[in-house]
């Protein structure tokens, strides 16, 4: 485990000590004013996939986003990345050629829940072959786009910043 991965795990462990848990053991950030998340950009042949969020999700309904999730379990970040990819798009480890963890940042979104402060951990995944995308309940459609087209979509705040932080 490298320094970045260890720091992320330390952050999750800190929250696990002070916040309540769901019955399945995951950390419950519902009433917390701060929450760590991962935002996973999936890239294939120079394009990234954007996913339109369904009305069944708790935040950012109808926005174009990437695979994302709370860091709500004490497990190495690479395991959480693979879990989210399997759950949301049915992408398996065997199709991944690169995992890059970018520079995390924090921002406050006054429009969501309890003025949530998000600790965003951007991640880039590069694929070996174009996957057969199978959406779960969190998304209603997807598009492959060039990264520079990101600004043309209605996304959650700072999605472009998350992409830029992959290379810092």
PyMOL commands that set and color helices and strands:
alter all, ss='L'
color gray80, all
select helices_A, chain A and resi 3-18+77-89+93-95+147-152+159-167
alter helices_A, ss='H'
color red, helices_A
select strands_A, chain A and resi 34-44+47-53+64-65+67-70+96-101+105-109+116-127+139-146
alter strands_A, ss='S'
color yellow, strands_A
deselect
rebuild
show_as cartoon
